[in-house]
Amino acid sequence: MKKTYKPAANSRISISELMQPSHSNFNGKIHGGYILNLMDQIAFACASKHSEAYCVTASVNTVDFLNPIEIGELVTMKASVNYVGNTSMVVGIRVIAENIRTGNVKHCNSSYFTMVAKNDGNKSVAVPGLILNNSTEIRRFLKAIELIKSKENRHEVLNLKTFAAENYLHILEPYKVKIEL
């Protein structure tokens, strides 16, 4: 039988991988898509570890590539379950790259993946609750709540069935758009 609650620390995972030429684009930087693939893998592992179930990616919240990753750098990704709902979890991921010759470390990306636990019949299943043991874990949980609320508000405001363009045209005035209705 699964535990009702688990400490956030129990889900934490870290992976490191040396970036090779086969991971790069034509400019010699590591492909963003390759990094996203690694992030999805660690989010899966982290969420599966917490839920003890197969997990799927439901959404990815804002991916900002802060610094490029170079060939030969050691990329380390750290993931933790920051929030749990009934069947979903928000996994926070931090990506850092280290020049292994100079020791210089840079923050390259942070993102939040919403993962959903599934059973063998592909039905969503309940996940254990989260035990928060320090102020960082509490802050992360609260930040995830804000991200979820923000997402819900965006969907509500721009709902396809109730959206009326004329109510928003004034917002577009300072932007480089030409409206031809």
C-alpha atoms as one frame of an Amber mdcrd trajectory, in Angstrom:
protein
   0.000   0.000   0.000   1.281   3.469  -0.890   2.109   6.017   1.793  -0.402
   8.801   2.205   2.319  11.501   2.381   5.970  11.614   1.351   8.651  14.221
   2.047   9.517  16.432  -0.916  13.159  15.427  -0.412  12.313  11.800  -1.279
  11.465  12.713  -4.869  14.585  14.735  -5.638  16.668  13.538  -8.543  19.817
  14.866 -10.142  21.330  13.835 -13.476  24.459  15.005 -15.236  25.488  14.580
 -18.844  28.468  15.766 -20.847  27.339  17.758 -23.884  28.723  16.371 -27.123
  28.901  17.673 -30.708  25.974  15.451 -31.697  23.773  17.513 -29.323  24.631
  20.835 -30.949  23.064  23.083 -33.544  24.844  24.766 -36.480  26.054  27.532
 -34.170  27.889  25.129 -31.864  25.413  25.512 -29.007  23.386  22.663 -27.553
  19.926  22.293 -29.132  17.129  23.585 -26.915  15.074  20.581 -27.968  17.742
  18.232 -26.659  17.680  20.007 -23.282  13.860  19.855 -23.229  14.046  16.113
 -23.880  16.393  15.661 -20.907  14.121  17.837 -18.765  11.102  15.712 -19.693
  13.016  12.567 -18.737  14.002  13.881 -15.310  10.465  15.202 -14.704   9.138
  11.715 -15.495  11.642  10.044 -13.169  10.979  12.489 -10.339   7.178  12.266
 -10.600   7.254   8.481 -10.968   9.486   8.193  -7.917   7.017  10.224  -5.845
   3.838   8.607  -7.164   5.189   5.072  -7.655   3.289   5.092 -10.951   3.853
   5.691 -14.633   3.579   9.435 -15.314   2.857  11.509 -18.392   3.621  15.142
 -19.136   0.451  17.251 -19.003   2.048  20.666 -19.487   5.257  22.628 -19.348
   5.201  26.071 -17.784   7.475  28.700 -19.309  10.842  27.560 -20.570  13.335
  30.403 -20.638  16.783  29.643 -22.011  18.872  31.994 -19.896  22.375  31.048
 -21.039  23.585  28.922 -23.957  25.132  25.546 -23.261  28.401  24.794 -25.010
  29.805  21.541 -26.349  31.984  19.954 -23.669  30.093  21.408 -20.724  28.703
  19.171 -18.006  24.971  19.771 -17.708  23.342  18.939 -14.399  19.590  18.899
 -13.917  17.981  18.882 -10.499  14.303  18.036 -10.099  11.893  17.962  -7.192
   8.162  17.536  -6.740   7.103  21.019  -5.652   3.331  20.520  -5.577   0.820
  17.697  -5.629  -2.840  17.734  -6.558  -5.079  14.688  -6.630  -3.464  12.943
  -9.630  -0.973  15.570 -10.766   2.369  16.893  -9.580   4.356  19.987 -10.461
   8.019  19.118 -10.870  10.485  21.979 -10.640  13.652  21.588 -12.705  16.857
  23.613 -12.557  19.470  23.262 -15.302  23.074  24.292 -14.757  26.098  23.904
 -17.007  29.686  23.653 -15.837  32.809  24.240 -17.862  34.805  21.287 -16.552
  38.130  22.912 -17.426  37.543  26.245 -15.687  34.951  25.234 -13.100  32.686
  28.106 -14.213  29.030  27.258 -13.460  26.030  29.001 -15.012  22.288  28.721
 -14.530  20.806  27.888 -17.936  17.142  27.148 -17.345  14.396  26.622 -14.790
  11.011  25.218 -15.639   7.962  23.512 -14.193   6.498  20.324 -15.644   3.021
  19.164 -14.668   2.982  15.394 -14.587  -0.018  13.083 -14.152   0.172   9.606
 -12.613  -1.455   6.798 -14.620  -2.309   3.160 -13.967  -1.897   0.258 -16.398
  -5.283   1.099 -17.951  -4.099   4.678 -18.651  -6.468   6.085 -16.011  -5.262
   8.865 -13.738  -4.499   7.690 -10.206  -4.191   9.506  -6.893  -0.693  10.498
  -5.790   0.683  10.712  -2.250   0.554  14.071  -0.515   3.676  16.109   0.090
   5.414  16.667   3.412   7.077  20.092   3.424  10.042  20.311   5.798  11.449
  23.814   5.302  10.671  27.304   4.053  12.111  26.574   0.584   9.696  23.679
   0.102   6.794  25.821   1.345   7.794  28.652  -1.045   7.995  26.205  -3.967
   4.553  24.765  -3.160   3.048  28.262  -2.956   4.742  29.290  -6.205   3.227
  26.240  -7.923  -0.222  27.271  -6.644   0.303  30.729  -8.174   1.414  29.197
 -11.494  -1.704  27.007 -11.555  -3.989  29.965 -10.762  -2.297  32.059 -13.448
  -2.824  29.292 -16.000  -6.486  28.940 -15.008  -6.999  32.714 -15.321  -5.428
  32.745 -18.796  -7.714  29.960 -19.941 -10.757  31.665 -18.441 -10.044  35.097
 -19.947  -9.264  33.806 -23.412 -11.940  31.108 -23.490 -12.831  30.341 -27.115
 -16.581  30.279 -26.435 -16.765  33.610 -24.596 -13.922  35.544 -26.234 -14.924
  38.794 -27.948 -12.034  40.411 -29.829 -13.510  43.912 -29.678 -13.136  43.847
 -25.879  -9.347  43.475 -26.207  -8.401  45.641 -29.210  -7.286  48.517 -26.959
  -4.674  46.223 -25.392  -3.122  45.632 -28.814  -2.669  49.321 -29.680   0.967
  49.651 -28.511   2.016  46.448 -30.313   3.322  45.970 -33.826   0.084  44.553
 -35.249  -2.381  45.672 -37.861  -5.992  44.660 -37.247  -8.075  44.071 -40.381
 -11.434  42.712 -39.268
